[in-house]
Amino acid sequence: MARRKTSKRKVSLEKRKASLEIEQTPGRPVHNRLTPVSILSQDEVESLHQASLKVLAEHGIQFSLSEARAILKTAGAEVRDSDGMVRFDPDLLMDYLAKAPAAFTLHARNPIHDLRLGNGHVNFSSVSSAPHCTDTVKGRRAGNREDFENFLRLTQAVNVAHGSAGYPVEPIDIPVPVRHLYATRAILALTDKTFRLYNHSRQRTLDVLEMTRIAHNLSAEAFVEKPCVFASINPNSPREYDESMLWGMIECARAGQVLMISPFILAGAMAPVSVAGALVQQNAEALAGIAFCQMVRAGTPVTYGGFVSNADMKSGAPAFGTPEHVKTTLVIGQMARRYNLPYRSANANASNTVDAQAAYESQMCLWACLMSGATYVYHGLGWLEGGLSASFEKFIVDAEMIQGLTEVLKPIDLSAKELAVDVIGQIPPGGHFFGSNHTIERYEHAFYHPMLSDWRNFETWNESGALDATQRAAGIVKTLLHQYQPPAMDQDIALALDDFVARRESQGGAPVQ
């Protein structure tokens, strides 16, 4: 009897252990083998390009920082200080654009998480900069430090989350002057993947650049030659680069760090209501920003980006995952290839909850990213409510979709053994392959194992609680957070970071401007 009880207990523990295992594809660089889709002809691409050059030559872009205008003037742009407008000769613009590298590596604290930007690779980041967060337990709430740090833990734990694109949710309970210090310290402690810095002020940029240099244990000279952090630069559309963005561009370029130039545009609100007009404006703003980065420091690693969707003309609200959003994603990918630059795109949806709409709009975006040749997919995991909320459950739904898509990208093994000609001949017509040696040798790893999807029949699923995908995602979040282990960090580096944060806090941090 005792042995029988022990056996039952062992079986129960094994079942419990199996239930806690989260199926993930291995963490690895993802190479996009799909041929990029071109929905514009070469003549149409050239038409968009020429229209953008005309905007920059005749109408210009406003650069609101005098130091930036001085750089532009020295480089040969036509600068008008009275209103900050800058116009670009087309040849000058294209000369500077050509100085940007076609591909580069963004280095993580742990080299196994380095990202390859360009050359057909694709990378996915966590959601960024949401003011709220949400889950099925506590509901919708303002961003806070605890949730911010839990999203970082998920980013570290989920293999297809290749890095954090800033604060997944804003930790508003950390005072603004020191928020960047404590938030960056948390990013560096809780993850060893790539991350983004914010350019809300020059001092914040300088502080995070220094913390990144310390974390990577590099001299100032070596840091300039090794991109370890990136900034996401959004012009103030239409046609303005404001002071905080420009200081970020200047200081990151001087430090040799990555700049993702990505106009965020809603057609009908921040750009012409026509899709073509919105694309002209996006392209003009992106080209001006990329050229400026090269004027600061030739060879600065940049990505060409764009996030163009449309406003809902019935309500004025942003709409994402729309056919227009998908089309612009594909066109912007064509333009990135036209300029031979890595492409930064995004995953988004406009749903207010983790439902079918959230999934199908994000799936539309993700497929568009792959078909356009995007190399960095911003907001890859967790975006909800048009970016106003970061969702724990949506993070897992996105992880499932991304895992599946990256499996689609894997090449099919067409070796003689896998073609299985003799195996086909061994099974008589009307038979089955379940018991063949070929199946027995391969069945455990023959097909994709989902993280979230439930492939059991109705009866088994119903007997197990009839949990839908959102409920199952909530359980996965709980398990991953429970199992989380922080990555290692050298003690001397950790102490140096703590000393830097303490010193900068004693100096007042970065005052609100």
Secondary structure, DSSP 8 states (H G I E B T S, - for coil): -HHHHHHHHHHHHHHHHHHH---------EE--S-----S-HHHHHHHHHHHHHIIIII-EEE--HHHHHHHHHHT-EEETTTTEEE--HHHHHHHHTTS-S-EEE--SSGGG-EEESTTEEEEEE---BSEEEETTTEEEE--HHHHHHHHHHHHH-TT--EE-S-SB--TTS-HHHHHHHHHHHHHHH--SEEEE--SSHHHHHHHHHHHHHHTT--HHHHHTS---EEEE---SSSEE-HHHHHHHHHHHHTT-EEEE--EEEETTTB-SSHHHHHHHHHHHHHHHHHHHHHHSTT--EEEE-EEEEE-TTT--EE-S-HHHHHHHHHHHHHHHHTT--EEEE-----SSSSHHHHHHHHHHHHHHHHHT-SEEEEEE-EEGGGTEEEHHHHHHHHHHHHHHHHHHS----SHHHH-HHHHHHS-TT--STTSHHHHHHTTTSS---SS---S-HHHHHHTT---HHHHHHHHHHHHHHH-------HHHHHHHHHHHHHHHHTT-S---
